[in-house]
Amino acid sequence: MELGPIVNTATRAPRPVSAIPGSVIVIEREQIEQQLSISKDPTDILSKLIPGFSSSNQTVSGSAESFRGRGVQVLVDGVSRNTPLRDVSRIISLIDLNQIERIEVVNGASSIYGNGATGGIVNFITKDSTDGAPSVTASVGLRAFTADVDDSLVPEASVSLSGDAELFDYFAVLSAEATRDTFDGDGNRLPDDPLLGQGAFGNSESYNGLIKLGRDFGSRRLQVSAEVTRFDQDPDFFTDYSTEPARVDFSAPYTGRNIYEDSNYQAVEFTDGSFPLGNLSIRAFRNDIEKRFADAQLSEANTLVYISPDDGQTTFRADQLGIRTTVDTELDDVYESLTLTWGFDYTHDETTQEFQDGVEAIAPMTQNSYAGFLQAEASPLDWLLVRGGVRYERFDLEIDDFTRPSYRFLQGNGSVFTLAPVDVRGGDTSYDEFVFNLGAVVFLTDEVEVFGAFSQGYSLPDVGGFTRRAGQNLPFGGTVDVSDIAPEAQLVDNYEIGLRGNWDRVRGSLSGYVSQSELGTNFDVSNNEVVQQEERIIGVEAVLEGDVTERLTLGGVFSWSEGKRDTDDDGKLDSYLPNNRIGPPLRLTGFADYKTHFDLDLRLEAVYSGSRDRNDGVERVEIEDTITFNLAADYPLLGGSLGVGVENLLDATYENPTASASRNRPVNGFGRIVSFRYSRVF
C-alpha cells in the first residue's frame, strides 16, 4: 500500500494519510511559501486548497467563514484556539504563517480534540528547531493595491533563529506588519470595519512572536513554547451600510477606541517513546486571550446599540488552562495489528466580555471540561483497516448573575425604542455526551484505497451570546433565568464515503458526505437572535492534480454543498440554510504550476465562487457568482528567493461572498494587489 504523508491530527498519534477513513489534507511548507507570494492571510490559503472551506471574508474576523457549512475547530500544535463560551472568532487570520511548517486538515465532524469540530479541524503545526549551528532566516516584503499605491503600501518583515545548543535546541521567530487603506476593483476605498464591529486589515499594525526550547533525554523529550499575538487597528471612518455595497462614510469620522488583540499562549510538552504502555504525549497549556472590537453606530444593519456615556465597544477576555494526554499502545500480543490510542483531556475556562465603562456585556462564566477517549484500529485482512472509537465529554458550567444593560433598538419603521435593563439569574449547569466514530479503509491496490466512515462532532452553544441578547422580548425590563434561555449543545452526525489515489503522475481524492443535526445553530440577522433547528447538509468534494510534463502540473480543488432546515418544527426540512452558513454552494480552484528551465517557478490560479439565491425562511438575499485570477512567481536571487505575487490579476470588481453573507449586506472584495517578498537563510 502507498503510505503517503504522516499526520497526527486525525488520530492524535502518527498515522499515514492512507490509513485514515476520511478526508485528510496536508498543506506542506513548500505550498505555504508559494501562497505567501500572493497573500499572508491563512484563510486565503485554506479557501483555495481545502475543499469545503468557505472563501475568506478578507477581514481579521472569521464571521460567516465555515467548514462544510458548520463550525471549524482551530488548533495550533494540537491545542485549541477556539473560545467556546463566547464564539468571537478572529483566530485564523492572526496566525503567523512564518511560524508554520505545515497545516493538517480533517474534513468533516470529529470529536478527537473535543468541542467545536462540527465541520472539521484545522491544525497549524509550528516549525521545529534545526540541527547543528545557528541559522537565521530573514524575509522582507512590500505589497500594495494598484488602485492607490501611495495610500495602500504595506511593509512586512520576519526573522527567525534556529539551532541546537549543547543543552537544548531552539526555534524563535518574530514578525511585524503595518497596513494602510484597502480598495476594491473600482478603486473605491473599502471600509475599515465592513462586518459590524469585527474589524479588518486596513490601517493596522500586527506583531507575532514564537519561541520554542527543547531537550532530548534519550527516547524522552521536554519542550516549552511561548507565543504572543498583537493586533492594533485604528479605523478612520465609520461604515455606511445603507449603500450597496457597503462604503466608507467619509462624513462620519470614527470616534471609538482602537480595535486590538493582545493574546499570549504557553505550552509545555513531554513525550516518552519508552513509556511502558506505549508512546506517551502530555501537553499542558495556557491561553490568555484579550480582544477589543470596533464601535458600530445604530443603523438598519445594527439595530441594537448599548446606551453608554462612553461607547458600545466591548472587550472580550478568556483565560484557559488545560492538559492533553495521549498514549499510543500496540497490542500485537493480544491481536496482530491491534493498536489502542487513549487518553484524557481537561480544560478550565474563565470568560468575560465588558463594555468600555466596565458594564458587563455577557454573564461572566467559568467552565471545567473533562474528557476521556479510546480509539482502536486493526487490520484483520491485508487489504482492510478498521478504526473506531468513543469519547466521553463533560462540561460543568457556572454562570454568574448579571444585568443585561439598556439598549437602543431601531424599529422597522425607523423609530428608536429604549430597551430597559433585564436581570439575568445565572446558575450551574452541565453538558455531557458520548460521541462515536467508526470507519474502514479498503486498499484496492498499492495506489488506490476507498474509505467509508461515520463520525460525530460535539459543540457547545455560544452561551455568552445568548446572555447578551437575554430579555429582548421584555422591552420594559424584568427578570429571566439563564436556564430558560440557554441553548442546548449540538451533536452532528457525519457520514462519508470516498476514494484516494496516488499514481506516478496523478494524485487525487473524491468524497461525498451527509452531515445532519437535530439542533443546528443559526444566527437570524433580521431578528438578531440565535435559533436551533433540525438540519441536513450534503456535499461532494474533490482534489486532483497531475504532472503533464516534468515542468508542468495542472490541478483543481472542487466542492459543492447545500443544506436545509426545519423552521417550523414539523419534522420536514422546509427551508434552505442561510447564506452565512452555506454561502455559494459551488467553489472551484484551478491552477497551473510551471517550472522553467532557468529556475523560475510560476503558478496561475483561477478561483470561482458560484451564485446562490435560496429561500432560507427568513430573508432571501442573492449572492452573485465571482471569478478571480492570481499569479505567483518565485526565483532564486542572491542566495535567497524572490517571490512576486498578484492577487485578483484582472482587478475584477466583485462582492465578497462570505463577507456579504455575514450580515446579508453586499461587501466588495479586494481589488488587484501586487506583492514582493524576499527571503534568505544565513
C-alpha positions as CSV (number, residue, x, y, z in Angstrom):
1,M,0.0,0.0,0.0
2,E,1.1,3.6,-0.6
3,L,1.7,5.2,2.8
4,G,1.8,8.9,1.9
5,P,2.5,11.6,4.4
6,I,2.3,11.0,8.2
7,V,-0.3,13.1,10.1
8,N,-1.2,13.4,13.8
9,T,-4.4,15.4,13.8
10,A,-6.9,12.8,12.6
11,T,-5.9,10.3,15.3
12,R,-3.8,12.1,17.9
13,A,-1.0,9.7,17.0
14,P,1.3,9.4,13.9
15,R,-0.5,7.6,11.1
16,P,-0.2,7.7,7.3
17,V,-3.0,9.6,5.4
18,S,-3.8,6.4,3.5
19,A,-4.8,4.7,6.8
20,I,-7.4,7.4,7.7
21,P,-11.1,6.5,7.0
22,G,-12.0,10.1,6.0
23,S,-10.8,13.2,4.1
24,V,-7.5,14.5,5.3
25,I,-5.4,17.1,3.5
26,V,-1.9,18.3,4.4
27,I,-0.6,21.7,3.2
28,E,3.2,21.5,3.2
29,R,5.7,24.3,3.8
30,E,6.5,24.5,0.1
31,Q,2.9,25.3,-0.7
32,I,2.7,27.8,2.2
33,E,5.8,29.6,0.8
34,Q,4.3,29.7,-2.7
35,Q,1.0,31.1,-1.3
36,L,2.8,33.7,0.8
37,S,3.8,35.3,-2.5
38,I,0.1,36.1,-3.1
39,S,-1.3,36.6,0.4
40,K,-0.2,36.2,4.0
41,D,-3.8,35.5,5.3
42,P,-4.0,31.8,6.3
43,T,-7.8,31.8,5.4
44,D,-7.0,32.6,1.8
45,I,-4.8,29.5,1.6
46,L,-7.4,27.3,3.2
47,S,-10.2,28.6,1.0
48,K,-8.2,27.8,-2.2
49,L,-6.6,24.5,-1.2
50,I,-9.2,22.9,1.1
51,P,-12.5,21.7,-0.5
52,G,-15.4,22.6,1.8
53,F,-13.8,25.6,3.4
54,S,-15.6,28.8,2.7
55,S,-14.0,31.7,0.9
56,S,-12.1,34.3,3.1
57,N,-14.1,37.3,4.1
58,Q,-10.9,39.3,3.9
59,T,-11.1,40.7,7.5
60,V,-9.5,39.7,10.8
61,S,-12.8,38.1,11.8
62,G,-13.9,34.6,10.9
63,S,-17.5,35.8,10.7
64,A,-19.6,33.6,8.3
65,E,-16.4,31.5,7.5
66,S,-17.4,27.9,7.8
67,F,-16.2,24.4,7.0
68,R,-18.8,22.2,5.2
69,G,-21.4,24.7,6.4
70,R,-20.5,24.2,10.1
71,G,-18.0,25.3,12.7
72,V,-14.3,24.8,12.4
73,Q,-12.0,23.8,15.3
74,V,-8.7,25.7,15.0
75,L,-5.6,24.1,16.7
76,V,-2.0,25.2,16.9
77,D,0.2,22.2,17.7
78,G,-2.9,20.3,18.8
79,V,-4.2,23.0,21.3
80,S,-7.5,24.6,20.5
81,R,-7.6,28.4,19.9
82,N,-11.5,28.5,20.0
83,T,-13.4,30.3,22.7
84,P,-16.5,28.1,23.1
85,L,-18.3,30.1,25.8
86,R,-18.3,33.2,23.6
87,D,-17.8,32.5,19.9
88,V,-16.0,35.7,18.8
89,S,-13.8,34.1,16.1
90,R,-10.9,36.3,15.0
91,I,-8.5,33.3,15.1
92,I,-7.2,32.0,11.8
93,S,-6.4,35.4,10.2
94,L,-4.0,36.3,13.0
95,I,-1.9,33.1,12.9
96,D,1.6,34.0,11.5
97,L,2.5,31.7,8.6
98,N,6.2,32.4,9.2
99,Q,5.9,30.1,12.2
100,I,4.1,27.3,10.4
101,E,5.7,24.2,9.0
102,R,2.6,22.5,7.7
103,I,-1.2,22.6,8.1
104,E,-3.1,19.4,8.7
105,V,-6.8,19.5,7.9
106,V,-9.6,16.9,8.8
107,N,-12.7,17.4,6.7
108,G,-16.0,16.6,8.5
109,A,-17.3,16.3,12.0
110,S,-14.8,15.0,14.6
111,S,-14.6,14.7,18.3
112,I,-10.9,13.6,18.6
113,Y,-10.0,17.0,20.1
114,G,-13.3,17.7,21.8
115,N,-15.7,20.6,21.4
116,G,-16.2,22.6,18.3
117,A,-15.2,20.4,15.3
118,T,-18.7,20.0,13.8
119,G,-17.4,20.9,10.3
120,G,-13.8,19.9,10.6
121,I,-10.4,20.6,12.2
122,V,-7.5,22.8,11.0
123,N,-4.3,22.2,12.9
124,F,-1.4,24.6,12.3
125,I,1.9,22.8,13.1
126,T,4.7,25.2,14.0
127,K,8.3,24.7,12.9
128,D,10.9,22.8,14.9
129,S,14.5,23.6,15.6
130,T,17.2,22.6,13.0
131,D,20.2,20.5,13.8
132,G,23.7,22.0,14.3
133,A,24.9,25.6,14.2
134,P,22.5,28.5,14.4
135,S,20.8,29.5,11.2
136,V,18.9,32.7,10.6
137,T,16.0,33.1,8.1
138,A,15.0,36.7,7.2
139,S,12.3,37.9,4.9
140,V,11.0,41.3,3.9
141,G,8.1,42.2,1.8
142,L,6.0,45.0,0.3
143,R,2.5,44.9,-1.2
144,A,0.0,47.4,-2.4
145,F,-3.2,47.9,-4.2
146,T,-2.6,49.1,-7.7
147,A,-5.6,51.4,-7.4
148,D,-3.6,53.6,-5.0
149,V,-0.1,52.5,-4.2
150,D,0.8,55.5,-2.0
151,D,-2.1,55.0,0.4
152,S,-2.0,51.2,0.5
153,L,1.7,50.3,0.6
154,V,2.3,47.6,3.3
155,P,5.7,46.7,4.6
156,E,6.3,43.4,6.4
157,A,9.3,41.7,7.9
158,S,10.1,38.4,9.7
159,V,13.3,37.0,11.2
160,S,13.8,33.5,12.7
161,L,16.6,31.8,14.6
162,S,17.0,28.0,14.8
163,G,19.7,25.7,16.0
164,D,20.9,23.1,18.5
165,A,23.0,24.2,21.5
166,E,24.7,21.8,23.9
167,L,21.9,21.9,26.5
168,F,18.8,22.5,24.3
169,D,17.6,23.1,20.8
170,Y,15.7,26.2,19.9
171,F,13.5,28.0,17.4
172,A,12.3,31.6,17.6
173,V,10.6,33.9,15.1
174,L,9.4,37.5,15.2
175,S,7.2,39.1,12.5
176,A,5.7,42.5,12.0
177,E,3.4,44.3,9.5
178,A,1.8,47.7,9.1
179,T,-1.1,48.1,6.7
180,R,-2.9,51.2,5.3
181,D,-6.0,51.6,3.2
182,T,-7.7,48.9,1.1
183,F,-9.5,49.2,-2.2
184,D,-11.9,47.3,-4.4
185,G,-11.6,46.7,-8.2
186,D,-13.2,50.0,-9.0
187,G,-10.6,51.9,-7.0
188,N,-13.0,52.7,-4.2
189,R,-11.7,52.6,-0.6
190,L,-13.1,49.7,1.4
191,P,-14.4,50.2,4.9
192,D,-12.1,49.6,7.8
193,D,-14.9,47.7,9.6
194,P,-17.2,46.2,6.9
195,L,-18.7,43.5,9.2
196,L,-20.2,45.5,12.1
197,G,-17.7,45.7,14.9
198,Q,-15.4,42.9,13.7
199,G,-12.5,45.0,12.3
200,A,-10.5,44.4,9.2
201,F,-6.9,44.6,8.0
202,G,-6.8,48.3,6.9
203,N,-4.8,50.8,8.9
204,S,-3.5,48.3,11.4
205,E,-0.3,47.0,12.9
206,S,0.4,43.4,13.9
207,Y,3.2,41.6,15.7
208,N,3.7,37.9,16.3
209,G,6.4,36.1,18.2
210,L,7.1,32.5,19.0
211,I,9.9,30.8,20.9
212,K,10.4,27.0,21.4
213,L,13.1,25.4,23.6
214,G,13.5,21.6,23.8
215,R,15.8,18.9,25.1
216,D,16.0,15.2,24.3
217,F,16.7,12.7,27.1
218,G,17.2,9.5,25.0
219,S,13.7,8.5,23.9
220,R,12.1,11.3,26.0
221,R,11.7,14.9,25.1
222,L,10.7,18.0,27.0
223,Q,9.7,21.2,25.2
224,V,8.4,24.6,26.2
225,S,6.9,27.2,23.9
226,A,5.5,30.7,24.2
227,E,3.7,32.8,21.6
228,V,2.4,36.4,21.6
229,T,-0.1,37.9,19.1
230,R,-0.6,41.6,18.9
231,F,-3.0,43.4,16.5
232,D,-4.0,47.1,16.6
233,Q,-6.3,48.8,14.2
234,D,-7.2,52.5,14.1
235,P,-10.2,53.0,11.7
236,D,-10.5,56.4,10.1
237,F,-14.3,56.4,9.4
238,F,-17.5,54.5,10.3
239,T,-19.2,52.4,7.6
240,D,-22.3,53.3,5.7
241,Y,-24.4,50.1,5.5
242,S,-27.3,51.8,3.6
243,T,-25.5,51.7,0.3
244,E,-24.9,48.7,-1.9
245,P,-22.2,47.7,-1.5
246,A,-21.3,49.0,2.0
247,R,-19.0,52.0,1.7
248,V,-16.8,54.3,3.8
249,D,-18.8,57.0,5.4
250,F,-16.5,59.9,4.9
251,S,-18.9,62.2,6.7
252,A,-18.6,60.2,10.0
253,P,-15.0,60.1,11.4
254,Y,-14.5,57.0,13.6
255,T,-14.8,58.1,17.3
256,G,-14.4,54.8,19.0
257,R,-11.3,53.3,20.6
258,N,-8.8,51.2,18.6
259,I,-9.5,47.5,17.8
260,Y,-6.9,45.2,19.2
261,E,-5.8,41.7,20.0
262,D,-3.5,41.0,23.0
263,S,-3.2,37.3,23.4
264,N,-0.5,35.0,24.8
265,Y,-0.1,31.3,24.5
266,Q,2.2,29.0,26.5
267,A,2.7,25.2,26.4
268,V,4.8,22.5,28.0
269,E,5.1,19.2,26.2
270,F,6.6,15.9,27.4
271,T,6.9,12.8,25.1
272,D,8.2,9.4,26.1
273,G,8.8,6.8,23.4
274,S,9.7,4.1,26.0
275,F,6.7,4.5,28.3
276,P,5.6,1.0,29.4
277,L,2.2,1.4,27.9
278,G,3.3,2.8,24.6
279,N,4.2,6.2,23.2
280,L,3.2,8.9,25.7
281,S,2.5,12.5,25.0
282,I,1.4,15.1,27.6
283,R,0.8,18.7,26.7
284,A,-0.1,21.4,29.3
285,F,-1.1,24.8,28.1
286,R,-2.4,28.2,28.9
287,N,-4.3,30.6,26.5
288,D,-4.6,34.2,27.8
289,I,-6.8,35.9,25.2
290,E,-7.9,39.5,25.0
291,K,-9.8,41.1,22.1
292,R,-11.4,44.5,21.7
293,F,-14.0,45.0,19.0
294,A,-15.0,48.1,16.9
295,D,-17.6,50.6,17.8
296,A,-20.6,50.4,15.5
297,Q,-23.3,53.0,15.1
298,L,-27.1,52.4,15.3
299,S,-28.3,51.6,11.8
300,E,-30.5,49.2,9.8
301,A,-27.6,46.8,9.9
302,N,-27.0,47.2,13.6
303,T,-30.4,47.6,15.3
304,L,-29.2,47.1,19.0
305,V,-26.7,49.5,20.5
306,Y,-25.7,49.8,24.2
307,I,-26.6,53.1,25.9
308,S,-23.4,54.4,27.4
309,P,-21.8,57.8,28.1
310,D,-18.6,56.2,26.6
311,D,-19.3,53.9,23.6
312,G,-20.7,50.5,22.7
313,Q,-17.4,48.7,22.2
314,T,-16.7,45.6,24.1
315,T,-13.5,43.8,25.3
316,F,-13.5,40.1,25.5
317,R,-11.2,38.1,27.8
318,A,-10.7,34.3,28.2
319,D,-8.2,32.6,30.4
320,Q,-7.9,28.9,29.5
321,L,-5.7,26.3,31.3
322,G,-5.6,22.7,30.2
323,I,-3.8,19.4,29.7
324,R,-4.0,16.8,26.9
325,T,-2.7,13.3,27.4
326,T,-2.4,10.7,24.7
327,V,-1.0,7.1,24.8
328,D,-0.5,5.0,21.7
329,T,-0.4,1.3,22.7
330,E,0.4,-1.5,20.4
331,L,-1.2,-4.8,21.3
332,D,0.2,-7.3,18.8
333,D,0.4,-9.9,21.6
334,V,-3.4,-9.7,22.0
335,Y,-4.3,-9.4,18.3
336,E,-1.9,-8.8,15.5
337,S,-2.0,-5.2,14.2
338,L,-4.3,-4.1,17.1
339,T,-3.4,-0.6,18.4
340,L,-5.2,1.4,21.0
341,T,-4.9,5.2,21.3
342,W,-6.3,6.5,24.5
343,G,-6.1,9.4,27.0
344,F,-7.8,12.2,28.7
345,D,-8.2,16.0,28.4
346,Y,-9.0,18.7,30.9
347,T,-9.6,22.4,30.4
348,H,-10.5,25.3,32.8
349,D,-12.0,28.3,31.1
350,E,-12.9,31.7,32.5
351,T,-14.7,34.1,30.1
352,T,-15.9,37.7,30.4
353,Q,-17.0,40.4,28.0
354,E,-17.4,44.1,29.1
355,F,-18.2,47.5,27.6
356,Q,-15.6,50.2,28.0
357,D,-17.2,51.6,31.1
358,G,-16.9,48.3,32.9
359,V,-20.5,47.2,32.5
360,E,-20.8,43.5,31.7
361,A,-22.0,42.7,28.1
362,I,-22.4,38.9,28.9
363,A,-22.7,36.9,32.1
364,P,-19.3,36.0,33.5
365,M,-18.7,32.3,33.1
366,T,-16.4,29.6,34.4
367,Q,-16.3,26.1,32.9
368,N,-14.4,22.9,33.7
369,S,-14.4,20.3,30.9
370,Y,-13.4,16.7,31.2
371,A,-13.0,14.1,28.6
372,G,-11.7,10.6,28.1
373,F,-11.3,8.8,24.8
374,L,-10.4,5.4,23.3
375,Q,-9.6,4.7,19.7
376,A,-8.9,1.2,18.3
377,E,-7.5,0.2,14.9
378,A,-6.7,-3.2,13.4
379,S,-6.1,-4.8,10.0
380,P,-8.0,-8.1,10.1
381,L,-7.0,-8.6,6.4
382,D,-4.1,-7.4,4.4
383,W,-6.4,-5.2,2.3
384,L,-8.6,-3.9,5.2
385,L,-8.1,-1.5,8.0
386,V,-10.8,-0.8,10.6
387,R,-10.8,2.1,13.1
388,G,-13.4,3.1,15.7
389,G,-13.6,4.8,19.0
390,V,-15.6,6.7,21.6
391,R,-15.1,9.9,23.6
392,Y,-16.9,11.0,26.7
393,E,-17.3,14.7,27.1
394,R,-18.5,16.6,30.2
395,F,-18.7,20.3,30.7
396,D,-19.5,21.8,34.1
397,L,-20.5,25.4,33.6
398,E,-21.1,28.1,36.2
399,I,-22.9,31.3,35.0
400,D,-22.9,34.3,37.3
401,D,-25.8,36.6,37.8
402,F,-25.7,39.8,35.8
403,T,-27.8,42.7,34.5
404,R,-28.2,42.9,30.8
405,P,-27.8,46.6,30.2
406,S,-30.1,49.0,28.4
407,Y,-30.0,49.2,24.6
408,R,-31.3,51.5,21.9
409,F,-33.4,49.5,19.5
410,L,-34.1,50.6,15.9
411,Q,-37.5,49.5,14.9
412,G,-38.6,48.6,11.4
413,N,-40.4,52.0,10.9
414,G,-37.3,53.9,11.7
415,S,-38.2,54.9,15.2
416,V,-35.8,54.3,18.1
417,F,-37.1,52.5,21.2
418,T,-35.2,52.0,24.5
419,L,-35.0,48.5,25.9
420,A,-34.9,48.6,29.7
421,P,-32.2,46.6,31.6
422,V,-33.0,42.9,32.4
423,D,-31.8,40.9,35.3
424,V,-30.4,37.5,34.3
425,R,-30.2,34.9,37.0
426,G,-27.3,32.6,36.5
427,G,-26.7,29.1,37.9
428,D,-24.8,25.9,37.4
429,T,-25.4,23.6,34.5
430,S,-23.6,20.8,32.7
431,Y,-23.4,19.2,29.3
432,D,-22.3,15.7,28.6
433,E,-22.3,13.3,25.7
434,F,-20.8,10.1,24.4
435,V,-19.6,10.6,20.8
436,F,-18.5,7.8,18.5
437,N,-16.7,7.2,15.2
438,L,-16.3,4.1,13.1
439,G,-14.7,3.7,9.7
440,A,-12.8,1.4,7.4
441,V,-10.2,1.7,4.6
442,V,-10.1,-0.9,1.8
443,F,-6.8,-1.0,-0.1
444,L,-7.8,-1.9,-3.6
445,T,-4.2,-1.7,-5.0
446,D,-0.9,-0.2,-3.9
447,E,-2.1,3.1,-5.3
448,V,-5.8,3.3,-4.6
449,E,-7.9,3.0,-1.4
450,V,-11.6,3.6,-0.7
451,F,-12.9,4.6,2.7
452,G,-16.2,4.9,4.5
453,A,-16.9,6.4,7.9
454,F,-19.4,7.6,10.5
455,S,-18.2,10.3,12.9
456,Q,-19.8,12.7,15.3
457,G,-18.9,16.2,16.3
458,Y,-20.0,17.8,19.6
459,S,-20.3,21.6,20.0
460,L,-21.3,23.8,22.9
461,P,-23.6,26.6,22.2
462,D,-22.5,30.3,22.4
463,V,-23.9,30.7,25.9
464,G,-22.3,34.2,26.2
465,G,-24.1,35.3,23.0
466,F,-27.4,34.2,24.5
467,T,-26.9,36.0,27.7
468,R,-26.0,39.2,25.8
469,R,-29.4,39.0,24.0
470,A,-31.4,38.0,27.1
471,G,-34.8,39.6,27.6
472,Q,-35.2,41.2,24.1
473,N,-38.8,40.3,24.5
474,L,-39.1,42.3,27.7
475,P,-38.9,45.9,26.5
476,F,-39.8,47.3,29.9
477,G,-37.4,45.2,31.9
478,G,-37.8,42.2,34.2
479,T,-36.0,39.1,35.2
480,V,-35.1,35.9,33.3
481,D,-33.4,32.7,34.3
482,V,-30.5,31.6,32.2
483,S,-31.9,28.0,32.3
484,D,-34.9,29.3,30.3
485,I,-32.9,30.9,27.5
486,A,-29.6,28.9,27.2
487,P,-29.5,26.7,24.1
488,E,-28.6,23.0,24.0
489,A,-25.4,21.5,22.8
490,Q,-25.2,20.4,19.2
491,L,-24.4,16.8,18.2
492,V,-23.6,16.4,14.5
493,D,-23.6,13.0,12.6
494,N,-21.4,12.8,9.6
495,Y,-21.5,10.0,7.0
496,E,-18.8,9.9,4.3
497,I,-17.5,7.7,1.6
498,G,-14.5,8.4,-0.6
499,L,-11.7,7.3,-2.8
500,R,-8.0,8.2,-2.8
501,G,-5.4,7.6,-5.5
502,N,-1.7,8.3,-5.8
503,W,0.0,7.2,-9.1
504,D,3.3,8.2,-10.5
505,R,1.9,11.3,-12.3
506,V,-1.6,11.8,-10.9
507,R,-2.9,12.3,-7.4
508,G,-6.4,12.9,-6.2
509,S,-9.3,12.2,-3.9
510,L,-13.1,12.2,-4.2
511,S,-15.7,12.0,-1.4
512,G,-19.3,12.6,-0.7
513,Y,-20.9,13.3,2.7
514,V,-24.1,13.8,4.6
515,S,-24.0,16.0,7.8
516,Q,-27.0,16.2,10.0
517,S,-28.1,17.5,13.4
518,E,-31.3,17.8,15.3
519,L,-30.1,21.1,16.9
520,G,-28.3,23.0,14.1
521,T,-27.5,26.6,15.2
522,N,-28.2,29.6,13.0
523,F,-27.9,33.4,13.6
524,D,-31.0,35.2,12.4
525,V,-29.7,38.5,11.1
526,S,-33.1,40.2,10.8
527,N,-34.1,39.4,14.4
528,N,-30.6,39.5,16.0
529,E,-31.2,36.1,17.6
530,V,-29.9,32.5,17.5
531,V,-32.2,29.6,16.7
532,Q,-31.7,25.9,16.9
533,Q,-33.4,23.6,14.3
534,E,-33.1,20.2,12.7
535,E,-30.9,20.4,9.6
536,R,-29.1,18.4,7.0
537,I,-26.1,19.3,4.7
538,I,-25.0,17.2,1.8
539,G,-21.8,17.7,-0.3
540,V,-19.2,16.5,-2.7
541,E,-15.5,17.3,-2.7
542,A,-12.6,16.5,-5.0
543,V,-8.9,17.3,-5.3
544,L,-7.0,16.4,-8.4
545,E,-3.5,17.2,-9.7
546,G,-1.4,15.7,-12.5
547,D,2.1,16.1,-13.9
548,V,1.6,16.8,-17.5
549,T,5.3,17.1,-18.0
550,E,8.3,17.3,-15.7
551,R,7.8,21.0,-15.6
552,L,4.0,21.5,-15.8
553,T,1.5,20.4,-13.2
554,L,-2.3,21.1,-13.5
555,G,-4.8,20.6,-10.8
556,G,-8.0,21.7,-9.2
557,V,-10.0,21.8,-5.9
558,F,-13.8,21.3,-6.2
559,S,-16.5,21.4,-3.6
560,W,-20.3,21.6,-3.7
561,S,-22.7,21.6,-0.7
562,E,-26.2,22.6,0.1
563,G,-28.2,22.5,3.3
564,K,-31.8,22.7,4.5
565,R,-33.5,23.1,7.9
566,D,-36.9,22.6,9.6
567,T,-38.1,26.2,10.5
568,D,-41.5,25.2,11.9
569,D,-40.5,22.1,13.8
570,D,-42.9,19.8,11.9
571,G,-40.2,17.2,11.0
572,K,-39.8,18.4,7.4
573,L,-36.8,20.3,6.1
574,D,-38.8,23.2,4.5
575,S,-36.2,26.0,4.1
576,Y,-32.6,26.3,3.0
577,L,-29.8,27.2,5.4
578,P,-29.0,30.9,5.4
579,N,-26.1,32.4,3.3
580,N,-24.0,32.9,6.5
581,R,-23.9,29.1,6.8
582,I,-23.6,27.7,3.3
583,G,-22.8,30.7,1.0
584,P,-22.2,29.8,-2.6
585,P,-22.7,26.0,-2.9
586,L,-20.1,25.6,-5.7
587,R,-16.5,26.6,-5.3
588,L,-13.6,25.7,-7.6
589,T,-9.9,26.5,-7.7
590,G,-7.9,25.6,-10.8
591,F,-4.2,26.0,-11.0
592,A,-1.2,25.5,-13.3
593,D,2.4,25.3,-11.9
594,Y,5.2,25.6,-14.3
595,K,9.0,25.4,-13.6
596,T,11.1,26.9,-16.3
597,H,14.5,25.7,-17.3
598,F,16.1,28.8,-15.7
599,D,14.7,28.1,-12.2
600,L,11.7,30.4,-12.4
601,D,8.6,28.8,-10.8
602,L,5.2,30.2,-11.9
603,R,1.7,29.5,-10.6
604,L,-1.5,30.7,-12.1
605,E,-4.8,30.3,-10.2
606,A,-8.4,30.7,-11.1
607,V,-10.8,30.9,-8.2
608,Y,-14.5,30.6,-8.9
609,S,-17.4,31.0,-6.4
610,G,-20.9,30.2,-7.6
611,S,-24.1,32.1,-7.0
612,R,-26.9,31.3,-4.5
613,D,-30.5,32.5,-4.4
614,R,-32.3,30.4,-1.9
615,N,-35.3,31.0,0.4
616,D,-34.0,30.5,3.9
617,G,-37.3,31.0,5.6
618,V,-36.3,34.5,6.9
619,E,-34.8,36.7,4.2
620,R,-33.9,35.9,0.6
621,V,-30.7,37.6,-0.5
622,E,-28.9,36.6,-3.7
623,I,-25.1,36.1,-3.8
624,E,-23.6,36.6,-7.2
625,D,-21.0,34.4,-8.7
626,T,-17.4,35.6,-8.9
627,I,-14.2,34.6,-10.6
628,T,-10.7,36.0,-9.9
629,F,-7.2,35.1,-11.0
630,N,-4.0,35.1,-9.1
631,L,-0.4,34.8,-10.2
632,A,2.8,33.8,-8.2
633,A,6.4,33.8,-9.4
634,D,9.4,32.6,-7.4
635,Y,13.0,33.0,-8.5
636,P,16.3,32.2,-6.7
637,L,18.2,35.5,-6.3
638,L,21.4,36.5,-4.4
639,G,21.4,33.3,-2.3
640,G,17.8,33.6,-1.4
641,S,14.4,33.6,-3.0
642,L,12.4,36.4,-4.6
643,G,8.6,36.0,-4.7
644,V,6.3,38.2,-6.7
645,G,2.5,37.8,-6.5
646,V,-0.6,39.4,-7.9
647,E,-3.9,38.8,-6.3
648,N,-7.0,39.5,-8.4
649,L,-4.9,39.8,-11.5
650,L,-7.6,41.3,-13.7
651,D,-8.6,43.8,-11.0
652,A,-12.2,42.5,-11.1
653,T,-14.9,44.2,-9.1
654,Y,-17.0,41.6,-7.1
655,E,-18.9,41.1,-3.9
656,N,-17.0,39.0,-1.4
657,P,-19.5,36.1,-0.9
658,T,-18.6,35.4,2.7
659,A,-18.4,39.0,3.9
660,S,-21.7,39.7,2.2
661,A,-23.3,36.6,3.7
662,S,-22.2,37.6,7.2
663,R,-25.0,40.3,7.6
664,N,-26.8,39.8,4.3
665,R,-25.4,43.1,3.0
666,P,-23.1,43.4,0.0
667,V,-19.5,44.0,0.7
668,N,-17.0,44.3,-2.1
669,G,-13.8,42.2,-2.3
670,F,-10.2,43.3,-2.7
671,G,-9.0,44.8,-6.0
672,R,-5.7,44.0,-7.5
673,I,-2.8,43.6,-5.0
674,V,0.8,43.3,-6.1
675,S,3.3,41.7,-3.6
676,F,7.1,41.4,-3.4
677,R,8.8,39.1,-0.9
678,Y,12.4,38.3,-0.5
679,S,13.7,35.6,1.9
680,R,17.2,34.2,2.6
681,V,18.7,31.8,5.1
682,F,22.0,32.8,6.7
